[in-house]
Amino acid sequence: MKQEFTVKPISGYLALLITILFLGGAIAGFAFNIIWLGVVLSILFIFMTIGFKVVNPNGSLVMVLFGAYKGTIRENGFYWVNPFYVTRHISLRARNFDSEPIKVNDKIGNPIKIGFVLVWKVLDTYKAVFDVDDYQHFVLVQSDAALRKLAGLYPYDNFEDHEAEIALRSGGEEINEELEKEIRERLLIAGIEVIEARINYIAYAEEIANAMLRRQQATAVVAARFKIVEGAVSMVQMALEQLSDKNIVELDEEKKAAMVSNLMVVLCGDKDATPVVNTGTLHS
């Protein structure tokens, strides 16, 4: 498989001097009625003029002669190349691609919307020009395909797939590294270097967003209740142990059950409890 190789062409300033001399000679030939000399030098002047090329910083120039690759100019400057070369300027600058969120299904089939940002640049100009039809379109299509594949490998979250160690919403750097690896492998054929790939948008699709929001709220409420009950049980246990150790009051099983019930209601209730003052005996 061929790959890029760089060349250093003739300096454009030297070629410009020769071109000026050809022009002066052509004018002198016509002036002194040496027509053949004027015609030849005029043709050489036009030939030289066509070959001037400028390569800007972080740019390159790919050269082809009658279907044969003749090299790439990567060093910026003013040059002269064979006028028969077919040339193409390729930018070597880093480029951003911010994708529009696309609708896909995650691992368990939930429709989600996901988007990403990609930073890339051309690394091998030969592959970018000759191994794919349109390298910029190739980057867009293959990046989209890589994102769709990644979304199908992981669940959006682990509410339904409790065995999932990594989820799209919480995977963070691991998900981004997997995405970057997948895109890099796909773009290798086009000579593209992937600098960074990151998910920048992820959400449930509109048709299930409300239902999933209610589910998340319910899950959060259950988790909060679990913590409240766990703490309340510890507090009740501590209260009974303190009362027993310090001999403050003797409680039989029935009184303990009533005390536990009252404390659990006070500690786990949604609203502040309203105290009732007992001015009689404990048995009233």
Secondary structure, 3 states (H helix, E strand, C coil): CCCCCECCCEEHHHHHHHHHHHHHHHHHHHHCCCHHHHHHHHHHHHHHHHCEEEECCCEEEEEEECCEEEEEECCCEEEECCCCCEEEEEECCCEEEECCCEEEECCCCCEEEEEEEEEEEECCHHHHHHHCCCHHHHHHHHHHHHHHHHHHHCCCCCCCCCCCCCCCCCCCHHHHHHHHHHHHHHHHHHCEEEEEEEEEEEEECHHHHHHHHHHHHHHHHHHHHHHHHHHHHHHHHHHHHHHHHCCCCCCCHHHHHHHHHHHHHHHHCCCCCCCCCCCCCCCC
